[in-house]
């Protein structure tokens, strides 16, 4: 029998932003409650850093800026981001983020992805071991990069492991 999680406050984004050290970047917080249907992160980009252009093929993402400033770039143009801005990024839309001189801190919310599974190749393709994808898995949030040449996680902005 599964336990239903209790509703309530799960973090304080203003405190996270205020208490983050200058060198802190990537995911400052992750929603980790069991049985959840959503994933959420508080991400901090260093001053002048960015998340390279990418497409999230499956999930809409809601972004709420909680500190700093920056820009969102989509095919529709560039939008300035400041605390309080809430942005909807539909799946399939190419986007990139750039932090301003004070960095950028934002909350993301999206439907939870199912866990990754790795299976062997079908026998008609030679069988054997599945390709190692560890260099494409974000050490911060576990997201699998969709582009083989990606350097940063499209979900949380964390740098991917060196190849």
C-alpha positions in Angstrom: 0.0 0.0 0.0 1.5 3.3 -1.0 1.6 6.4 1.2 0.1 9.6 -0.2 2.6 12.4 0.2 1.5 15.3 2.4 1.1 18.7 0.7 3.1 21.6 1.9 6.1 23.8 1.3 9.1 21.9 -0.1 11.7 24.7 -0.4 12.2 28.4 -0.1 13.5 29.7 -3.5 14.3 33.2 -2.1 16.5 31.6 0.6 18.2 29.3 -1.9 19.1 32.2 -4.1 20.2 34.4 -1.2 22.3 31.7 0.4 24.0 30.4 -2.8 27.7 31.0 -2.8 29.2 32.8 -5.8 30.6 29.5 -7.1 27.4 27.5 -6.7 25.8 26.6 -10.0 23.6 23.9 -11.4 20.8 22.4 -9.4 20.5 24.0 -5.9 17.4 21.9 -5.1 15.4 19.0 -6.6 11.9 17.8 -5.9 12.5 14.4 -4.4 9.2 13.4 -2.8 8.2 9.8 -3.4 5.2 9.1 -5.7 5.3 12.5 -7.3 4.1 13.1 -10.9 6.2 16.2 -11.4 9.9 17.0 -11.5 11.1 20.4 -10.4 14.5 22.0 -9.9 16.0 25.3 -8.8 18.9 26.0 -11.2 21.5 28.7 -10.8 23.6 29.8 -13.7 26.8 31.7 -13.0 27.1 35.3 -14.2 27.3 35.4 -18.1 26.9 31.6 -18.3 24.2 29.9 -20.4 22.4 26.8 -21.4 23.1 26.1 -25.0 20.3 25.9 -27.6 18.4 22.6 -27.3 14.9 21.1 -27.9 13.0 19.2 -25.3 11.1 16.8 -27.5 8.7 15.4 -25.0 7.9 17.7 -22.1 6.5 21.2 -21.7 8.6 23.1 -19.1 7.5 26.0 -16.9 10.3 28.3 -15.8 9.9 30.9 -13.0 12.8 33.3 -12.4 13.6 33.7 -8.7 16.8 35.7 -8.8 19.3 37.5 -11.0 18.5 38.3 -14.6 19.1 37.0 -18.1 17.6 36.2 -21.5 15.6 33.5 -23.1 16.2 33.0 -26.9 13.6 31.1 -29.0 12.7 31.3 -32.7 10.3 34.0 -31.7 13.2 36.2 -30.5 14.9 37.2 -27.3 13.0 37.9 -24.0 14.6 39.6 -21.0 14.1 37.6 -17.8 13.9 39.1 -14.3 12.6 37.8 -10.9 8.9 37.1 -11.1 8.9 36.2 -14.8 7.1 32.9 -15.6 7.8 31.4 -19.0 6.1 28.4 -20.6 8.3 26.4 -23.0 6.2 24.0 -25.1 7.8 20.7 -26.1 9.5 20.8 -29.5 10.5 24.5 -29.2 14.2 25.3 -29.5 15.4 27.4 -26.6 18.6 28.7 -24.9 19.1 30.7 -21.7 21.8 33.2 -20.9 22.5 34.7 -17.5 23.1 38.4 -16.9 26.0 39.9 -14.9 24.5 38.7 -11.5 23.7 35.2 -12.7 20.3 33.7 -13.2 18.3 31.5 -10.7 15.1 29.8 -11.8 12.7 27.1 -10.9 11.7 24.6 -13.5 8.6 22.4 -13.4 7.6 19.6 -15.8 6.0 16.2 -15.9 8.2 13.5 -14.4 10.1 11.4 -16.9 10.0 7.6 -16.5 13.3 6.1 -15.3 16.0 5.2 -17.8 16.3 1.6 -18.9 19.2 0.2 -20.9 18.5 -2.9 -22.9 20.7 -5.1 -25.2 20.4 -4.6 -28.9 18.1 -7.0 -30.7 19.7 -10.1 -32.1 19.2 -9.0 -35.7 21.5 -6.1 -35.0 24.4 -8.2 -33.7 23.4 -8.4 -30.0 26.1 -7.7 -27.5 26.3 -5.0 -24.9 24.3 -1.8 -25.1 26.2 1.3 -25.9 27.6 3.2 -22.9 25.7 6.4 -22.5 27.3 7.6 -19.2 29.0 10.5 -20.8 25.5 11.8 -21.8 24.0 11.5 -18.3 23.9 14.6 -16.2 25.7 14.1 -12.9 23.4 16.7 -11.3 19.9 15.5 -12.3 20.3 12.3 -14.2 18.8 13.6 -17.4 20.1 11.9 -20.6 21.3 14.4 -23.2 19.5 14.0 -26.6 22.4 15.4 -28.6 25.7 13.4 -28.7 27.8 16.6 -28.7 26.0 18.3 -25.8 28.3 19.9 -23.2 25.6 21.0 -20.7 22.4 19.4 -19.4 19.3 20.8 -21.1 17.3 20.3 -18.0 19.5 21.8 -15.2 22.4 23.4 -17.0 25.0 21.2 -15.2 28.2 20.5 -17.2 28.2 16.9 -18.6 31.1 14.6 -17.9 34.1 14.9 -20.2 34.3 12.6 -23.1 
